[in-house]
Amino acid sequence: ARPPLVPPADRWRMRSPAGGHGLGAVRDLLIGLGADRVDRPAADGRWLRADRVGGIPVDVLQAPLAPPGDPRPTLWVDADARLHRLTGRLADGTPVTVDLTRADRPTLHPVDALGGRPGQPRALTDDEVARLAALPARLRALRGAAVTVSAPLAPSANLRATGTVDWTSPSAYLAVTEEGSGRRTLRWVRPGRVAEVQRSPDGPATPPAPVPAALLAAPARPPGDDLDRLLDAALRAARRAPAGDTVRVREDRLGDRTVDVFEVPGGRRLWLDRGGVPHRMELRTGPGVWIRLDLTPGRAAGSGGSSASTSR
């Protein structure tokens, strides 16, 4: 079974396969072959024989590679130095054969959870600087937004959430579902403070209105997981414009809108349209992994943001 040519848009789960054996070791070996620094030819490498792979003439060589795995794998390499086959043993002794079919190279599609298209980061123009400087006032003028969250943190914390953010309170109110276990909670977030209560696993996936009294009375704690950090950053964006070495990563599209993707210090990204309205905020949670907060700007009914703050 081959993976689909176009990867799924969401519901990704993030994990780190253990290196040194199995799939993790093969992954590390293949990625290592693409290193941008070329090692000097090994003095103890050997030419074994001439052969053909898929009708292409190759030389079969034996030469050391960096770990993990067999220190002397066998390589099938053509006259243009392109690798077609590799055989050897992983660090745990498991034999492995990797065939690279160069005649079948489908287009690679970016995955949002891994940062999307890489783009070409550059310094900001004067117009982009002005757009970012105006962001706090823009958020307060919008008052609030309906939000959805996709947070592939780990198999035990793959979170999805829906709710609202209120930049006038400021506060955020969400129903959070942990995929796999089905555990559901309600979160009420204010800058630097998070309250949370558990709810029935078979309840609706949207937060009830008004904010339940149990959530209002729940003790507040500092932001804990990466979802808390993302929501906290979204609320603080209405107080202060991004500072420091902000860059424009790329132009992108969300639905029928053209947006600019800006990366700001702290491993965060802002997706702003040309009018300065935010439609997505992201937080980097690991090497190349991003969780996202999608925004539908405009005051959302039933958010409970201002009333919640008053009741508290």
Contacts in CASP RR format, 6 or more apart in sequence:
PFRMAT RR
TARGET T0000
AUTHOR 0000-0000-0000
METHOD contacts of the structure
MODEL  1
ARPPLVPPADRWRMRSPAGGHGLGAVRDLLIGLGADRVDRPAADGRWLRA
DRVGGIPVDVLQAPLAPPGDPRPTLWVDADARLHRLTGRLADGTPVTVDL
TRADRPTLHPVDALGGRPGQPRALTDDEVARLAALPARLRALRGAAVTVS
APLAPSANLRATGTVDWTSPSAYLAVTEEGSGRRTLRWVRPGRVAEVQRS
PDGPATPPAPVPAALLAAPARPPGDDLDRLLDAALRAARRAPAGDTVRVR
EDRLGDRTVDVFEVPGGRRLWLDRGGVPHRMELRTGPGVWIRLDLTPGRA
AGSGGSSASTSR
5 106 0 8 1.000
5 107 0 8 1.000
5 109 0 8 1.000
6 109 0 8 1.000
7 109 0 8 1.000
7 111 0 8 1.000
9 112 0 8 1.000
10 112 0 8 1.000
10 113 0 8 1.000
10 150 0 8 1.000
11 150 0 8 1.000
11 179 0 8 1.000
12 111 0 8 1.000
12 113 0 8 1.000
12 152 0 8 1.000
13 152 0 8 1.000
13 154 0 8 1.000
13 155 0 8 1.000
13 158 0 8 1.000
13 179 0 8 1.000
14 113 0 8 1.000
14 152 0 8 1.000
14 153 0 8 1.000
14 154 0 8 1.000
14 158 0 8 1.000
14 289 0 8 1.000
15 154 0 8 1.000
15 155 0 8 1.000
17 23 0 8 1.000
17 24 0 8 1.000
17 27 0 8 1.000
18 24 0 8 1.000
19 25 0 8 1.000
19 27 0 8 1.000
19 28 0 8 1.000
19 68 0 8 1.000
20 28 0 8 1.000
20 68 0 8 1.000
20 69 0 8 1.000
20 90 0 8 1.000
20 91 0 8 1.000
20 92 0 8 1.000
21 90 0 8 1.000
21 91 0 8 1.000
21 92 0 8 1.000
21 94 0 8 1.000
22 90 0 8 1.000
22 92 0 8 1.000
22 94 0 8 1.000
25 68 0 8 1.000
25 69 0 8 1.000
25 90 0 8 1.000
25 91 0 8 1.000
25 92 0 8 1.000
25 94 0 8 1.000
25 96 0 8 1.000
26 90 0 8 1.000
26 96 0 8 1.000
26 98 0 8 1.000
28 68 0 8 1.000
29 65 0 8 1.000
29 68 0 8 1.000
29 69 0 8 1.000
29 86 0 8 1.000
29 90 0 8 1.000
29 96 0 8 1.000
29 98 0 8 1.000
30 98 0 8 1.000
32 66 0 8 1.000
33 65 0 8 1.000
33 83 0 8 1.000
33 86 0 8 1.000
39 66 0 8 1.000
41 63 0 8 1.000
42 63 0 8 1.000
42 64 0 8 1.000
44 63 0 8 1.000
44 64 0 8 1.000
45 61 0 8 1.000
45 62 0 8 1.000
45 63 0 8 1.000
45 64 0 8 1.000
45 72 0 8 1.000
46 61 0 8 1.000
46 62 0 8 1.000
46 63 0 8 1.000
47 59 0 8 1.000
47 60 0 8 1.000
47 61 0 8 1.000
48 60 0 8 1.000
48 61 0 8 1.000
48 62 0 8 1.000
48 74 0 8 1.000
49 59 0 8 1.000
49 60 0 8 1.000
50 57 0 8 1.000
50 58 0 8 1.000
50 59 0 8 1.000
50 60 0 8 1.000
51 57 0 8 1.000
51 58 0 8 1.000
51 59 0 8 1.000
51 60 0 8 1.000
51 76 0 8 1.000
52 58 0 8 1.000
53 76 0 8 1.000
53 84 0 8 1.000
53 85 0 8 1.000
53 99 0 8 1.000
54 84 0 8 1.000
56 78 0 8 1.000
56 84 0 8 1.000
57 78 0 8 1.000
57 79 0 8 1.000
58 76 0 8 1.000
58 77 0 8 1.000
58 78 0 8 1.000
58 84 0 8 1.000
58 85 0 8 1.000
59 76 0 8 1.000
59 77 0 8 1.000
59 78 0 8 1.000
59 79 0 8 1.000
60 74 0 8 1.000
60 75 0 8 1.000
60 76 0 8 1.000
61 74 0 8 1.000
61 75 0 8 1.000
61 77 0 8 1.000
62 72 0 8 1.000
62 73 0 8 1.000
62 74 0 8 1.000
62 75 0 8 1.000
63 72 0 8 1.000
63 73 0 8 1.000
63 75 0 8 1.000
64 71 0 8 1.000
64 72 0 8 1.000
65 71 0 8 1.000
65 73 0 8 1.000
67 91 0 8 1.000
68 90 0 8 1.000
68 91 0 8 1.000
69 88 0 8 1.000
69 89 0 8 1.000
69 90 0 8 1.000
69 91 0 8 1.000
69 93 0 8 1.000
70 88 0 8 1.000
70 89 0 8 1.000
70 90 0 8 1.000
73 86 0 8 1.000
73 87 0 8 1.000
73 88 0 8 1.000
73 89 0 8 1.000
74 86 0 8 1.000
74 87 0 8 1.000
74 88 0 8 1.000
75 83 0 8 1.000
75 85 0 8 1.000
75 86 0 8 1.000
76 83 0 8 1.000
76 84 0 8 1.000
76 85 0 8 1.000
76 86 0 8 1.000
77 83 0 8 1.000
77 84 0 8 1.000
78 84 0 8 1.000
82 102 0 8 1.000
83 100 0 8 1.000
84 99 0 8 1.000
84 100 0 8 1.000
84 102 0 8 1.000
85 97 0 8 1.000
85 98 0 8 1.000
85 99 0 8 1.000
85 100 0 8 1.000
86 96 0 8 1.000
86 97 0 8 1.000
86 98 0 8 1.000
86 100 0 8 1.000
87 95 0 8 1.000
87 96 0 8 1.000
87 97 0 8 1.000
87 98 0 8 1.000
88 95 0 8 1.000
88 96 0 8 1.000
88 97 0 8 1.000
89 95 0 8 1.000
89 96 0 8 1.000
90 96 0 8 1.000
110 116 0 8 1.000
110 117 0 8 1.000
110 118 0 8 1.000
112 150 0 8 1.000
112 290 0 8 1.000
112 292 0 8 1.000
113 150 0 8 1.000
113 152 0 8 1.000
113 289 0 8 1.000
113 290 0 8 1.000
113 291 0 8 1.000
113 292 0 8 1.000
114 288 0 8 1.000
114 289 0 8 1.000
114 290 0 8 1.000
115 282 0 8 1.000
115 288 0 8 1.000
115 289 0 8 1.000
115 290 0 8 1.000
117 250 0 8 1.000
117 252 0 8 1.000
118 250 0 8 1.000
119 249 0 8 1.000
119 250 0 8 1.000
120 250 0 8 1.000
121 247 0 8 1.000
121 248 0 8 1.000
121 249 0 8 1.000
121 250 0 8 1.000
121 263 0 8 1.000
122 247 0 8 1.000
122 248 0 8 1.000
123 247 0 8 1.000
123 248 0 8 1.000
124 132 0 8 1.000
124 246 0 8 1.000
124 247 0 8 1.000
124 248 0 8 1.000
124 262 0 8 1.000
125 248 0 8 1.000
128 248 0 8 1.000
128 260 0 8 1.000
128 262 0 8 1.000
131 272 0 8 1.000
131 275 0 8 1.000
131 276 0 8 1.000
132 241 0 8 1.000
132 242 0 8 1.000
132 246 0 8 1.000
132 262 0 8 1.000
132 270 0 8 1.000
132 272 0 8 1.000
133 241 0 8 1.000
134 241 0 8 1.000
134 276 0 8 1.000
135 237 0 8 1.000
135 241 0 8 1.000
135 242 0 8 1.000
135 270 0 8 1.000
135 272 0 8 1.000
135 276 0 8 1.000
135 278 0 8 1.000
136 237 0 8 1.000
136 238 0 8 1.000
136 239 0 8 1.000
136 240 0 8 1.000
136 241 0 8 1.000
138 276 0 8 1.000
138 277 0 8 1.000
138 278 0 8 1.000
139 167 0 8 1.000
139 237 0 8 1.000
139 238 0 8 1.000
139 278 0 8 1.000
140 167 0 8 1.000
140 168 0 8 1.000
140 238 0 8 1.000
142 167 0 8 1.000
142 277 0 8 1.000
142 297 0 8 1.000
142 298 0 8 1.000
142 299 0 8 1.000
143 166 0 8 1.000
143 167 0 8 1.000
143 168 0 8 1.000
143 298 0 8 1.000
143 299 0 8 1.000
144 164 0 8 1.000
144 165 0 8 1.000
144 166 0 8 1.000
144 167 0 8 1.000
144 168 0 8 1.000
144 297 0 8 1.000
144 298 0 8 1.000
144 299 0 8 1.000
144 300 0 8 1.000
144 303 0 8 1.000
145 164 0 8 1.000
145 165 0 8 1.000
145 295 0 8 1.000
145 296 0 8 1.000
145 297 0 8 1.000
145 298 0 8 1.000
145 300 0 8 1.000
146 162 0 8 1.000
146 163 0 8 1.000
146 164 0 8 1.000
146 295 0 8 1.000
146 296 0 8 1.000
146 298 0 8 1.000
146 300 0 8 1.000
147 161 0 8 1.000
147 162 0 8 1.000
147 163 0 8 1.000
147 164 0 8 1.000
147 165 0 8 1.000
147 172 0 8 1.000
147 174 0 8 1.000
147 234 0 8 1.000
147 293 0 8 1.000
147 294 0 8 1.000
147 295 0 8 1.000
147 296 0 8 1.000
148 160 0 8 1.000
148 161 0 8 1.000
148 162 0 8 1.000
148 163 0 8 1.000
148 293 0 8 1.000
148 294 0 8 1.000
149 159 0 8 1.000
149 160 0 8 1.000
149 161 0 8 1.000
149 162 0 8 1.000
149 174 0 8 1.000
149 176 0 8 1.000
149 227 0 8 1.000
149 230 0 8 1.000
149 291 0 8 1.000
149 292 0 8 1.000
149 293 0 8 1.000
149 294 0 8 1.000
150 160 0 8 1.000
150 291 0 8 1.000
150 292 0 8 1.000
150 294 0 8 1.000
151 157 0 8 1.000
151 158 0 8 1.000
151 159 0 8 1.000
151 160 0 8 1.000
151 161 0 8 1.000
151 226 0 8 1.000
151 227 0 8 1.000
151 230 0 8 1.000
151 285 0 8 1.000
151 291 0 8 1.000
151 292 0 8 1.000
152 158 0 8 1.000
152 289 0 8 1.000
152 291 0 8 1.000
153 159 0 8 1.000
153 225 0 8 1.000
153 226 0 8 1.000
153 227 0 8 1.000
153 285 0 8 1.000
153 291 0 8 1.000
156 178 0 8 1.000
156 181 0 8 1.000
157 178 0 8 1.000
157 225 0 8 1.000
158 178 0 8 1.000
158 179 0 8 1.000
158 180 0 8 1.000
159 176 0 8 1.000
159 177 0 8 1.000
159 178 0 8 1.000
159 179 0 8 1.000
159 225 0 8 1.000
159 227 0 8 1.000
160 176 0 8 1.000
160 177 0 8 1.000
160 179 0 8 1.000
161 174 0 8 1.000
161 175 0 8 1.000
161 176 0 8 1.000
161 177 0 8 1.000
161 187 0 8 1.000
161 227 0 8 1.000
162 174 0 8 1.000
162 175 0 8 1.000
162 205 0 8 1.000
162 206 0 8 1.000
162 207 0 8 1.000
163 172 0 8 1.000
163 173 0 8 1.000
163 174 0 8 1.000
163 175 0 8 1.000
163 206 0 8 1.000
163 207 0 8 1.000
163 300 0 8 1.000
163 303 0 8 1.000
164 172 0 8 1.000
164 173 0 8 1.000
164 174 0 8 1.000
164 207 0 8 1.000
164 300 0 8 1.000
164 302 0 8 1.000
164 303 0 8 1.000
164 304 0 8 1.000
164 305 0 8 1.000
165 171 0 8 1.000
165 172 0 8 1.000
165 231 0 8 1.000
165 234 0 8 1.000
165 235 0 8 1.000
165 295 0 8 1.000
165 303 0 8 1.000
166 172 0 8 1.000
166 173 0 8 1.000
166 303 0 8 1.000
166 304 0 8 1.000
166 305 0 8 1.000
166 306 0 8 1.000
167 235 0 8 1.000
167 237 0 8 1.000
167 238 0 8 1.000
168 306 0 8 1.000
169 190 0 8 1.000
169 305 0 8 1.000
169 306 0 8 1.000
169 308 0 8 1.000
169 309 0 8 1.000
170 190 0 8 1.000
170 191 0 8 1.000
170 235 0 8 1.000
170 238 0 8 1.000
170 239 0 8 1.000
171 188 0 8 1.000
171 189 0 8 1.000
171 190 0 8 1.000
171 235 0 8 1.000
171 304 0 8 1.000
171 305 0 8 1.000
171 306 0 8 1.000
171 308 0 8 1.000
171 309 0 8 1.000
172 187 0 8 1.000
172 188 0 8 1.000
172 189 0 8 1.000
172 190 0 8 1.000
172 231 0 8 1.000
172 234 0 8 1.000
172 235 0 8 1.000
173 186 0 8 1.000
173 187 0 8 1.000
173 188 0 8 1.000
173 189 0 8 1.000
173 207 0 8 1.000
173 211 0 8 1.000
173 303 0 8 1.000
173 304 0 8 1.000
173 305 0 8 1.000
173 308 0 8 1.000
174 186 0 8 1.000
174 187 0 8 1.000
174 189 0 8 1.000
174 207 0 8 1.000
174 231 0 8 1.000
175 184 0 8 1.000
175 185 0 8 1.000
175 186 0 8 1.000
175 199 0 8 1.000
175 204 0 8 1.000
175 205 0 8 1.000
175 206 0 8 1.000
175 207 0 8 1.000
176 184 0 8 1.000
176 185 0 8 1.000
176 186 0 8 1.000
176 187 0 8 1.000
176 227 0 8 1.000
177 183 0 8 1.000
177 184 0 8 1.000
177 205 0 8 1.000
178 184 0 8 1.000
182 201 0 8 1.000
183 198 0 8 1.000
183 201 0 8 1.000
184 198 0 8 1.000
184 199 0 8 1.000
184 200 0 8 1.000
184 201 0 8 1.000
184 203 0 8 1.000
184 205 0 8 1.000
185 196 0 8 1.000
185 197 0 8 1.000
185 198 0 8 1.000
185 199 0 8 1.000
186 196 0 8 1.000
186 197 0 8 1.000
186 199 0 8 1.000
186 207 0 8 1.000
186 208 0 8 1.000
186 212 0 8 1.000
186 215 0 8 1.000
187 194 0 8 1.000
187 195 0 8 1.000
187 196 0 8 1.000
187 227 0 8 1.000
187 228 0 8 1.000
187 231 0 8 1.000
188 194 0 8 1.000
188 195 0 8 1.000
188 196 0 8 1.000
188 211 0 8 1.000
188 215 0 8 1.000
188 216 0 8 1.000
188 218 0 8 1.000
188 308 0 8 1.000
189 195 0 8 1.000
189 223 0 8 1.000
189 228 0 8 1.000
189 231 0 8 1.000
189 232 0 8 1.000
189 235 0 8 1.000
190 220 0 8 1.000
190 235 0 8 1.000
190 309 0 8 1.000
191 232 0 8 1.000
191 235 0 8 1.000
191 236 0 8 1.000
191 239 0 8 1.000
192 222 0 8 1.000
192 223 0 8 1.000
192 232 0 8 1.000
193 220 0 8 1.000
193 221 0 8 1.000
193 222 0 8 1.000
194 220 0 8 1.000
194 221 0 8 1.000
194 222 0 8 1.000
194 223 0 8 1.000
194 224 0 8 1.000
194 228 0 8 1.000
194 231 0 8 1.000
194 232 0 8 1.000
195 215 0 8 1.000
195 216 0 8 1.000
195 218 0 8 1.000
195 219 0 8 1.000
195 220 0 8 1.000
195 221 0 8 1.000
196 215 0 8 1.000
196 218 0 8 1.000
196 221 0 8 1.000
197 212 0 8 1.000
197 214 0 8 1.000
197 215 0 8 1.000
197 218 0 8 1.000
209 301 0 8 1.000
209 302 0 8 1.000
209 303 0 8 1.000
209 304 0 8 1.000
210 302 0 8 1.000
210 304 0 8 1.000
210 307 0 8 1.000
210 308 0 8 1.000
211 304 0 8 1.000
211 305 0 8 1.000
211 307 0 8 1.000
211 308 0 8 1.000
211 311 0 8 1.000
216 308 0 8 1.000
216 311 0 8 1.000
216 312 0 8 1.000
223 229 0 8 1.000
223 231 0 8 1.000
223 232 0 8 1.000
226 283 0 8 1.000
226 285 0 8 1.000
226 291 0 8 1.000
227 291 0 8 1.000
229 283 0 8 1.000
230 281 0 8 1.000
230 282 0 8 1.000
230 283 0 8 1.000
230 291 0 8 1.000
230 293 0 8 1.000
231 293 0 8 1.000
233 268 0 8 1.000
233 281 0 8 1.000
233 283 0 8 1.000
234 281 0 8 1.000
234 293 0 8 1.000
237 270 0 8 1.000
237 278 0 8 1.000
237 281 0 8 1.000
242 262 0 8 1.000
242 264 0 8 1.000
242 265 0 8 1.000
242 270 0 8 1.000
243 265 0 8 1.000
244 264 0 8 1.000
244 265 0 8 1.000
245 265 0 8 1.000
246 262 0 8 1.000
246 263 0 8 1.000
246 264 0 8 1.000
246 265 0 8 1.000
247 262 0 8 1.000
247 263 0 8 1.000
248 260 0 8 1.000
248 261 0 8 1.000
248 262 0 8 1.000
249 261 0 8 1.000
249 262 0 8 1.000
249 263 0 8 1.000
249 269 0 8 1.000
250 260 0 8 1.000
250 261 0 8 1.000
251 258 0 8 1.000
251 259 0 8 1.000
251 260 0 8 1.000
251 261 0 8 1.000
252 258 0 8 1.000
252 259 0 8 1.000
252 260 0 8 1.000
252 261 0 8 1.000
252 271 0 8 1.000
253 259 0 8 1.000
254 271 0 8 1.000
254 279 0 8 1.000
254 280 0 8 1.000
254 294 0 8 1.000
257 273 0 8 1.000
257 279 0 8 1.000
258 273 0 8 1.000
258 274 0 8 1.000
259 271 0 8 1.000
259 272 0 8 1.000
259 273 0 8 1.000
259 279 0 8 1.000
259 280 0 8 1.000
260 271 0 8 1.000
260 272 0 8 1.000
260 273 0 8 1.000
260 274 0 8 1.000
261 269 0 8 1.000
261 270 0 8 1.000
261 271 0 8 1.000
262 269 0 8 1.000
262 270 0 8 1.000
262 271 0 8 1.000
262 272 0 8 1.000
263 269 0 8 1.000
264 270 0 8 1.000
266 284 0 8 1.000
267 283 0 8 1.000
267 284 0 8 1.000
268 281 0 8 1.000
268 282 0 8 1.000
268 283 0 8 1.000
268 284 0 8 1.000
269 280 0 8 1.000
269 281 0 8 1.000
269 282 0 8 1.000
269 283 0 8 1.000
269 284 0 8 1.000
269 290 0 8 1.000
270 278 0 8 1.000
270 280 0 8 1.000
270 281 0 8 1.000
271 278 0 8 1.000
271 279 0 8 1.000
271 280 0 8 1.000
271 281 0 8 1.000
271 282 0 8 1.000
272 278 0 8 1.000
272 279 0 8 1.000
273 279 0 8 1.000
277 297 0 8 1.000
278 295 0 8 1.000
278 297 0 8 1.000
279 294 0 8 1.000
279 295 0 8 1.000
279 297 0 8 1.000
280 292 0 8 1.000
280 293 0 8 1.000
280 294 0 8 1.000
280 295 0 8 1.000
281 292 0 8 1.000
281 293 0 8 1.000
281 295 0 8 1.000
282 290 0 8 1.000
282 291 0 8 1.000
282 292 0 8 1.000
282 293 0 8 1.000
283 290 0 8 1.000
283 291 0 8 1.000
284 290 0 8 1.000
285 291 0 8 1.000
END
